[in-house]
Amino acid sequence: MTRIFLISGLCLSLAACATARDQRMAQGAMIGGAGGAIIGGVTTGTTGGAVVGGVAGAAIGAAGADMTRPRYHKQKRCSYNDEQQREVCTYRY
């Protein structure tokens, strides 16, 4: 039980220092991992099934959260900036 609280606290502290996109993916991974672990454990009746379900659920949850994130820009324009020696993009809303 102590491990669960320790891991949860670590995940929450890492998620607090990220961008909005990273936070969304971390939340999706936590929700998917918890759901996958419950389903995997109940379905197989073993700890191994819960672990596999949790890992698969976390991966699917993070990917799903990233794919469904809101996109705020309507138009994107990119040009090469000689001073920065890289491509710079601007977005119109």
N, CA, C and O atoms as CSV, one atom per row, in Angstrom:
chain,resi,resn,atom,element,x,y,z
A,1,MET,N,N,0.817,-1.191,0.000
A,1,MET,CA,C,0.000,0.000,0.000
A,1,MET,C,C,0.865,1.260,0.000
A,1,MET,O,O,0.533,2.260,-0.636
A,2,THR,N,N,1.980,1.189,0.727
A,2,THR,CA,C,2.881,2.333,0.773
A,2,THR,C,C,3.483,2.595,-0.604
A,2,THR,O,O,3.686,3.745,-0.992
A,3,ARG,N,N,3.765,1.530,-1.334
A,3,ARG,CA,C,4.326,1.692,-2.686
A,3,ARG,C,C,3.360,2.425,-3.601
A,3,ARG,O,O,3.774,3.264,-4.402
A,4,ILE,N,N,2.087,2.115,-3.488
A,4,ILE,CA,C,1.093,2.758,-4.355
A,4,ILE,C,C,1.074,4.262,-4.101
A,4,ILE,O,O,1.051,5.051,-5.045
A,5,PHE,N,N,1.083,4.663,-2.821
A,5,PHE,CA,C,1.086,6.086,-2.503
A,5,PHE,C,C,2.378,6.754,-2.951
A,5,PHE,O,O,2.356,7.895,-3.413
A,6,LEU,N,N,3.484,6.068,-2.822
A,6,LEU,CA,C,4.772,6.616,-3.241
A,6,LEU,C,C,4.812,6.811,-4.757
A,6,LEU,O,O,5.238,7.861,-5.238
A,7,ILE,N,N,4.376,5.816,-5.496
A,7,ILE,CA,C,4.365,5.909,-6.963
A,7,ILE,C,C,3.371,6.966,-7.426
A,7,ILE,O,O,3.663,7.729,-8.347
A,8,SER,N,N,2.204,7.017,-6.799
A,8,SER,CA,C,1.212,8.032,-7.171
A,8,SER,C,C,1.742,9.434,-6.909
A,8,SER,O,O,1.561,10.332,-7.731
A,9,GLY,N,N,2.393,9.622,-5.775
A,9,GLY,CA,C,2.971,10.928,-5.467
A,9,GLY,C,C,4.062,11.320,-6.447
A,9,GLY,O,O,4.161,12.481,-6.842
A,10,LEU,N,N,4.875,10.360,-6.835
A,10,LEU,CA,C,5.924,10.628,-7.814
A,10,LEU,C,C,5.327,11.014,-9.162
A,10,LEU,O,O,5.790,11.961,-9.799
A,11,CYS,N,N,4.312,10.293,-9.594
A,11,CYS,CA,C,3.661,10.604,-10.873
A,11,CYS,C,C,3.026,11.987,-10.847
A,11,CYS,O,O,3.139,12.742,-11.813
A,12,LEU,N,N,2.367,12.319,-9.760
A,12,LEU,CA,C,1.733,13.627,-9.658
A,12,LEU,C,C,2.759,14.749,-9.606
A,12,LEU,O,O,2.536,15.815,-10.180
A,13,SER,N,N,3.877,14.526,-8.931
A,13,SER,CA,C,4.896,15.573,-8.869
A,13,SER,C,C,5.564,15.768,-10.219
A,13,SER,O,O,5.910,16.894,-10.578
A,14,LEU,N,N,5.750,14.707,-10.965
A,14,LEU,CA,C,6.330,14.848,-12.304
A,14,LEU,C,C,5.340,15.506,-13.260
A,14,LEU,O,O,5.742,16.287,-14.123
A,15,ALA,N,N,4.076,15.207,-13.118
A,15,ALA,CA,C,3.060,15.794,-13.996
A,15,ALA,C,C,2.889,17.279,-13.730
A,15,ALA,O,O,2.481,18.018,-14.626
A,16,ALA,N,N,3.187,17.731,-12.530
A,16,ALA,CA,C,3.007,19.143,-12.191
A,16,ALA,C,C,4.027,20.035,-12.881
A,16,ALA,O,O,3.780,21.231,-13.039
A,17,CYS,N,N,5.156,19.497,-13.294
A,17,CYS,CA,C,6.222,20.306,-13.894
A,17,CYS,C,C,6.244,20.208,-15.413
A,17,CYS,O,O,7.272,20.497,-16.027
A,18,ALA,N,N,5.166,19.820,-16.020
A,18,ALA,CA,C,5.159,19.578,-17.453
A,18,ALA,C,C,4.264,20.594,-18.167
A,18,ALA,O,O,3.628,21.441,-17.539
A,19,THR,N,N,4.236,20.484,-19.483
A,19,THR,CA,C,3.347,21.317,-20.279
A,19,THR,C,C,1.926,20.763,-20.182
A,19,THR,O,O,1.704,19.691,-19.619
A,20,ALA,N,N,0.990,21.491,-20.726
A,20,ALA,CA,C,-0.411,21.048,-20.697
A,20,ALA,C,C,-0.573,19.734,-21.462
A,20,ALA,O,O,-1.362,18.876,-21.065
A,21,ARG,N,N,0.164,19.579,-22.542
A,21,ARG,CA,C,0.079,18.341,-23.325
A,21,ARG,C,C,0.607,17.154,-22.511
A,21,ARG,O,O,0.002,16.082,-22.501
A,22,ASP,N,N,1.735,17.355,-21.834
A,22,ASP,CA,C,2.302,16.287,-21.015
A,22,ASP,C,C,1.387,15.928,-19.857
A,22,ASP,O,O,1.245,14.755,-19.512
A,23,GLN,N,N,0.765,16.942,-19.253
A,23,GLN,CA,C,-0.161,16.671,-18.155
A,23,GLN,C,C,-1.358,15.863,-18.642
A,23,GLN,O,O,-1.817,14.947,-17.959
A,24,ARG,N,N,-1.855,16.203,-19.815
A,24,ARG,CA,C,-2.994,15.469,-20.381
A,24,ARG,C,C,-2.617,14.013,-20.638
A,24,ARG,O,O,-3.398,13.106,-20.349
A,25,MET,N,N,-1.419,13.790,-21.181
A,25,MET,CA,C,-0.972,12.420,-21.444
A,25,MET,C,C,-0.754,11.652,-20.145
A,25,MET,O,O,-1.073,10.465,-20.072
A,26,ALA,N,N,-0.213,12.311,-19.115
A,26,ALA,CA,C,0.003,11.645,-17.833
A,26,ALA,C,C,-1.327,11.261,-17.186
A,26,ALA,O,O,-1.453,10.180,-16.610
A,27,GLN,N,N,-2.308,12.141,-17.284
A,27,GLN,CA,C,-3.628,11.829,-16.737
A,27,GLN,C,C,-4.269,10.675,-17.501
A,27,GLN,O,O,-4.878,9.791,-16.898
A,28,GLY,N,N,-4.135,10.679,-18.818
A,28,GLY,CA,C,-4.667,9.580,-19.613
A,28,GLY,C,C,-3.989,8.264,-19.281
A,28,GLY,O,O,-4.633,7.216,-19.234
A,29,ALA,N,N,-2.673,8.325,-19.051
A,29,ALA,CA,C,-1.936,7.110,-18.690
A,29,ALA,C,C,-2.360,6.591,-17.325
A,29,ALA,O,O,-2.483,5.381,-17.132
A,30,MET,N,N,-2.587,7.498,-16.373
A,30,MET,CA,C,-3.007,7.057,-15.043
A,30,MET,C,C,-4.402,6.438,-15.071
A,30,MET,O,O,-4.634,5.392,-14.465
A,31,ILE,N,N,-5.319,7.081,-15.769
A,31,ILE,CA,C,-6.681,6.550,-15.853
A,31,ILE,C,C,-6.687,5.229,-16.620
A,31,ILE,O,O,-7.321,4.266,-16.190
A,32,GLY,N,N,-5.988,5.179,-17.749
A,32,GLY,CA,C,-5.920,3.940,-18.527
A,32,GLY,C,C,-5.220,2.822,-17.791
A,32,GLY,O,O,-5.637,1.666,-17.863
A,33,GLY,N,N,-4.149,3.163,-17.078
A,33,GLY,CA,C,-3.414,2.155,-16.315
A,33,GLY,C,C,-4.245,1.571,-15.187
A,33,GLY,O,O,-4.235,0.362,-14.959
A,34,ALA,N,N,-4.964,2.433,-14.482
A,34,ALA,CA,C,-5.811,1.943,-13.393
A,34,ALA,C,C,-6.939,1.066,-13.931
A,34,ALA,O,O,-7.214,-0.006,-13.392
A,35,GLY,N,N,-7.577,1.525,-14.984
A,35,GLY,CA,C,-8.655,0.729,-15.586
A,35,GLY,C,C,-8.150,-0.580,-16.154
A,35,GLY,O,O,-8.786,-1.621,-15.987
A,36,GLY,N,N,-7.012,-0.535,-16.822
A,36,GLY,CA,C,-6.434,-1.752,-17.383
A,36,GLY,C,C,-6.017,-2.748,-16.325
A,36,GLY,O,O,-6.180,-3.955,-16.503
A,37,ALA,N,N,-5.476,-2.245,-15.213
A,37,ALA,CA,C,-5.072,-3.137,-14.127
A,37,ALA,C,C,-6.285,-3.809,-13.489
A,37,ALA,O,O,-6.244,-4.998,-13.174
A,38,ILE,N,N,-7.351,-3.058,-13.301
A,38,ILE,CA,C,-8.567,-3.632,-12.724
A,38,ILE,C,C,-9.153,-4.686,-13.650
A,38,ILE,O,O,-9.486,-5.791,-13.221
A,39,ILE,N,N,-9.272,-4.338,-14.914
A,39,ILE,CA,C,-9.853,-5.288,-15.870
A,39,ILE,C,C,-8.964,-6.513,-16.031
A,39,ILE,O,O,-9.461,-7.639,-16.042
A,40,GLY,N,N,-7.647,-6.306,-16.155
A,40,GLY,CA,C,-6.717,-7.428,-16.300
A,40,GLY,C,C,-6.707,-8.331,-15.093
A,40,GLY,O,O,-6.642,-9.553,-15.232
A,41,GLY,N,N,-6.770,-7.742,-13.891
A,41,GLY,CA,C,-6.776,-8.543,-12.670
A,41,GLY,C,C,-8.057,-9.324,-12.491
A,41,GLY,O,O,-8.026,-10.488,-12.092
A,42,VAL,N,N,-9.185,-8.697,-12.782
A,42,VAL,CA,C,-10.477,-9.376,-12.632
A,42,VAL,C,C,-10.643,-10.469,-13.688
A,42,VAL,O,O,-11.149,-11.553,-13.397
A,43,THR,N,N,-10.218,-10.176,-14.900
A,43,THR,CA,C,-10.391,-11.140,-15.988
A,43,THR,C,C,-9.540,-12.387,-15.787
A,43,THR,O,O,-10.031,-13.506,-15.933
A,44,THR,N,N,-8.262,-12.197,-15.452
A,44,THR,CA,C,-7.372,-13.347,-15.330
A,44,THR,C,C,-7.307,-13.908,-13.917
A,44,THR,O,O,-7.018,-15.090,-13.732
A,45,GLY,N,N,-7.570,-13.079,-12.932
A,45,GLY,CA,C,-7.481,-13.524,-11.556
A,45,GLY,C,C,-6.054,-13.646,-11.037
A,45,GLY,O,O,-5.827,-14.254,-9.992
A,46,THR,N,N,-5.090,-13.074,-11.756
A,46,THR,CA,C,-3.690,-13.158,-11.340
A,46,THR,C,C,-3.079,-11.761,-11.279
A,46,THR,O,O,-3.594,-10.805,-11.860
A,47,THR,N,N,-1.972,-11.677,-10.562
A,47,THR,CA,C,-1.247,-10.410,-10.483
A,47,THR,C,C,-0.602,-10.067,-11.822
A,47,THR,O,O,-0.546,-8.902,-12.215
A,48,GLY,N,N,-0.119,-11.089,-12.512
A,48,GLY,CA,C,0.493,-10.871,-13.825
A,48,GLY,C,C,-0.487,-10.267,-14.811
A,48,GLY,O,O,-0.122,-9.394,-15.598
A,49,GLY,N,N,-1.712,-10.719,-14.776
A,49,GLY,CA,C,-2.735,-10.161,-15.654
A,49,GLY,C,C,-3.020,-8.705,-15.336
A,49,GLY,O,O,-3.257,-7.896,-16.233
A,50,ALA,N,N,-2.995,-8.378,-14.039
A,50,ALA,CA,C,-3.210,-6.992,-13.646
A,50,ALA,C,C,-2.058,-6.100,-14.109
A,50,ALA,O,O,-2.277,-4.966,-14.533
A,51,VAL,N,N,-0.842,-6.615,-14.026
A,51,VAL,CA,C,0.325,-5.837,-14.460
A,51,VAL,C,C,0.280,-5.602,-15.968
A,51,VAL,O,O,0.491,-4.484,-16.436
A,52,VAL,N,N,0.007,-6.653,-16.714
A,52,VAL,CA,C,-0.066,-6.518,-18.177
A,52,VAL,C,C,-1.202,-5.583,-18.566
A,52,VAL,O,O,-1.042,-4.738,-19.447
A,53,GLY,N,N,-2.345,-5.733,-17.914
A,53,GLY,CA,C,-3.468,-4.842,-18.193
A,53,GLY,C,C,-3.160,-3.400,-17.854
A,53,GLY,O,O,-3.566,-2.489,-18.575
A,54,GLY,N,N,-2.440,-3.185,-16.752
A,54,GLY,CA,C,-2.073,-1.835,-16.369
A,54,GLY,C,C,-1.113,-1.184,-17.338
A,54,GLY,O,O,-1.259,-0.009,-17.675
A,55,VAL,N,N,-0.130,-1.945,-17.787
A,55,VAL,CA,C,0.835,-1.403,-18.752
A,55,VAL,C,C,0.150,-1.093,-20.086
A,55,VAL,O,O,0.356,-0.028,-20.669
A,56,ALA,N,N,-0.657,-2.030,-20.554
A,56,ALA,CA,C,-1.366,-1.807,-21.818
A,56,ALA,C,C,-2.348,-0.646,-21.691
A,56,ALA,O,O,-2.459,0.175,-22.601
A,57,GLY,N,N,-3.055,-0.576,-20.577
A,57,GLY,CA,C,-4.001,0.514,-20.372
A,57,GLY,C,C,-3.325,1.864,-20.292
A,57,GLY,O,O,-3.852,2.852,-20.803
A,58,ALA,N,N,-2.155,1.922,-19.654
A,58,ALA,CA,C,-1.415,3.182,-19.562
A,58,ALA,C,C,-0.948,3.646,-20.942
A,58,ALA,O,O,-1.034,4.830,-21.267
A,59,ALA,N,N,-0.460,2.717,-21.740
A,59,ALA,CA,C,-0.009,3.085,-23.085
A,59,ALA,C,C,-1.165,3.565,-23.949
A,59,ALA,O,O,-1.053,4.568,-24.654
A,60,ILE,N,N,-2.260,2.850,-23.890
A,60,ILE,CA,C,-3.427,3.232,-24.695
A,60,ILE,C,C,-4.019,4.541,-24.180
A,60,ILE,O,O,-4.444,5.379,-24.975
A,61,GLY,N,N,-4.054,4.728,-22.854
A,61,GLY,CA,C,-4.579,5.963,-22.286
A,61,GLY,C,C,-3.758,7.181,-22.663
A,61,GLY,O,O,-4.316,8.233,-22.974
A,62,ALA,N,N,-2.438,7.052,-22.639
A,62,ALA,CA,C,-1.565,8.173,-23.009
A,62,ALA,C,C,-1.696,8.495,-24.491
A,62,ALA,O,O,-1.764,9.663,-24.873
A,63,ALA,N,N,-1.731,7.466,-25.320
A,63,ALA,CA,C,-1.870,7.697,-26.764
A,63,ALA,C,C,-3.227,8.298,-27.091
A,63,ALA,O,O,-3.325,9.210,-27.912
A,64,GLY,N,N,-4.265,7.793,-26.456
A,64,GLY,CA,C,-5.601,8.327,-26.699
A,64,GLY,C,C,-5.737,9.767,-26.249
A,64,GLY,O,O,-6.383,10.567,-26.926
A,65,ALA,N,N,-5.140,10.113,-25.117
A,65,ALA,CA,C,-5.193,11.493,-24.633
A,65,ALA,C,C,-4.442,12.429,-25.568
A,65,ALA,O,O,-4.865,13.565,-25.784
A,66,ASP,N,N,-3.333,11.960,-26.122
A,66,ASP,CA,C,-2.565,12.803,-27.035
A,66,ASP,C,C,-3.288,12.982,-28.365
A,66,ASP,O,O,-3.257,14.065,-28.949
A,67,MET,N,N,-3.932,11.930,-28.842
A,67,MET,CA,C,-4.632,12.028,-30.126
A,67,MET,C,C,-5.885,12.896,-30.048
A,67,MET,O,O,-6.296,13.481,-31.050
A,68,THR,N,N,-6.488,12.981,-28.877
A,68,THR,CA,C,-7.728,13.746,-28.747
A,68,THR,C,C,-7.519,15.126,-28.143
A,68,THR,O,O,-8.491,15.783,-27.768
A,69,ARG,N,N,-6.275,15.581,-28.038
A,69,ARG,CA,C,-6.032,16.899,-27.459
A,69,ARG,C,C,-6.563,17.985,-28.397
A,69,ARG,O,O,-6.571,17.809,-29.616
A,70,PRO,N,N,-7.001,19.092,-27.833
A,70,PRO,CA,C,-7.532,20.170,-28.680
A,70,PRO,C,C,-6.422,20.842,-29.481
A,70,PRO,O,O,-5.314,21.046,-28.984
A,71,ARG,N,N,-6.731,21.173,-30.697
A,71,ARG,CA,C,-5.800,21.898,-31.555
A,71,ARG,C,C,-6.364,23.311,-31.716
A,71,ARG,O,O,-7.473,23.495,-32.217
A,72,TYR,N,N,-5.593,24.293,-31.288
A,72,TYR,CA,C,-6.127,25.640,-31.209
A,72,TYR,C,C,-5.840,26.503,-32.435
A,72,TYR,O,O,-6.479,27.542,-32.603
A,73,HIS,N,N,-4.934,26.121,-33.270
A,73,HIS,CA,C,-4.594,26.976,-34.392
A,73,HIS,C,C,-5.432,26.619,-35.624
A,73,HIS,O,O,-5.779,25.461,-35.859
A,74,LYS,N,N,-5.737,27.653,-36.390
A,74,LYS,CA,C,-6.491,27.441,-37.618
A,74,LYS,C,C,-5.562,27.423,-38.824
A,74,LYS,O,O,-5.784,26.675,-39.776
A,75,GLN,N,N,-4.534,28.237,-38.779
A,75,GLN,CA,C,-3.636,28.335,-39.913
A,75,GLN,C,C,-2.199,28.424,-39.421
A,75,GLN,O,O,-1.906,29.136,-38.461
A,76,LYS,N,N,-1.315,27.704,-40.079
A,76,LYS,CA,C,0.082,27.656,-39.682
A,76,LYS,C,C,0.935,28.162,-40.843
A,76,LYS,O,O,0.767,27.727,-41.982
A,77,ARG,N,N,1.847,29.082,-40.545
A,77,ARG,CA,C,2.780,29.576,-41.557
A,77,ARG,C,C,4.195,29.392,-41.036
A,77,ARG,O,O,4.513,29.789,-39.916
A,78,CYS,N,N,5.029,28.794,-41.849
A,78,CYS,CA,C,6.419,28.550,-41.461
A,78,CYS,C,C,7.358,29.220,-42.448
A,78,CYS,O,O,7.091,29.258,-43.649
A,79,SER,N,N,8.448,29.744,-41.938
A,79,SER,CA,C,9.474,30.337,-42.783
A,79,SER,C,C,10.828,30.097,-42.129
A,79,SER,O,O,10.916,29.855,-40.926
A,80,TYR,N,N,11.870,30.168,-42.930
A,80,TYR,CA,C,13.219,29.951,-42.417
A,80,TYR,C,C,13.770,31.263,-41.886
A,80,TYR,O,O,13.726,32.278,-42.581
A,81,ASN,N,N,14.285,31.257,-40.669
A,81,ASN,CA,C,14.857,32.438,-40.037
A,81,ASN,C,C,16.380,32.310,-40.087
A,81,ASN,O,O,16.956,31.383,-39.518
A,82,ASP,N,N,17.029,33.265,-40.786
A,82,ASP,CA,C,18.486,33.210,-40.942
A,82,ASP,C,C,19.220,33.464,-39.627
A,82,ASP,O,O,20.283,32.886,-39.396
A,83,GLU,N,N,18.676,34.312,-38.771
A,83,GLU,CA,C,19.339,34.605,-37.501
A,83,GLU,C,C,19.350,33.387,-36.587
A,83,GLU,O,O,20.361,33.088,-35.952
A,84,GLN,N,N,18.236,32.694,-36.523
A,84,GLN,CA,C,18.144,31.516,-35.664
A,84,GLN,C,C,18.593,30.240,-36.369
A,84,GLN,O,O,18.780,29.205,-35.729
A,85,GLN,N,N,18.764,30.315,-37.675
A,85,GLN,CA,C,19.177,29.192,-38.516
A,85,GLN,C,C,18.275,27.970,-38.330
A,85,GLN,O,O,18.735,26.838,-38.177
A,86,ARG,N,N,16.983,28.249,-38.351
A,86,ARG,CA,C,16.007,27.169,-38.248
A,86,ARG,C,C,14.668,27.657,-38.764
A,86,ARG,O,O,14.480,28.850,-39.001
A,87,GLU,N,N,13.750,26.739,-38.934
A,87,GLU,CA,C,12.407,27.067,-39.384
A,87,GLU,C,C,11.577,27.574,-38.197
A,87,GLU,O,O,11.572,26.969,-37.125
A,88,VAL,N,N,10.885,28.682,-38.409
A,88,VAL,CA,C,10.050,29.274,-37.373
A,88,VAL,C,C,8.614,29.287,-37.877
A,88,VAL,O,O,8.347,29.733,-38.993
A,89,CYS,N,N,7.692,28.797,-37.055
A,89,CYS,CA,C,6.278,28.732,-37.441
A,89,CYS,C,C,5.459,29.669,-36.595
A,89,CYS,O,O,5.685,29.798,-35.392
A,90,THR,N,N,4.501,30.326,-37.228
A,90,THR,CA,C,3.532,31.160,-36.515
A,90,THR,C,C,2.146,30.601,-36.781
A,90,THR,O,O,1.878,30.022,-37.833
A,91,TYR,N,N,1.277,30.789,-35.808
A,91,TYR,CA,C,-0.067,30.247,-35.898
A,91,TYR,C,C,-1.078,31.381,-35.837
A,91,TYR,O,O,-0.927,32.319,-35.054
A,92,ARG,N,N,-2.100,31.289,-36.663
A,92,ARG,CA,C,-3.198,32.240,-36.638
A,92,ARG,C,C,-4.384,31.585,-35.966
A,92,ARG,O,O,-4.697,30.423,-36.225
A,93,TYR,N,N,-5.043,32.338,-35.102
A,93,TYR,CA,C,-6.186,31.798,-34.371
A,93,TYR,C,C,-7.484,32.309,-34.917
A,93,TYR,O,O,-8.549,31.951,-34.414
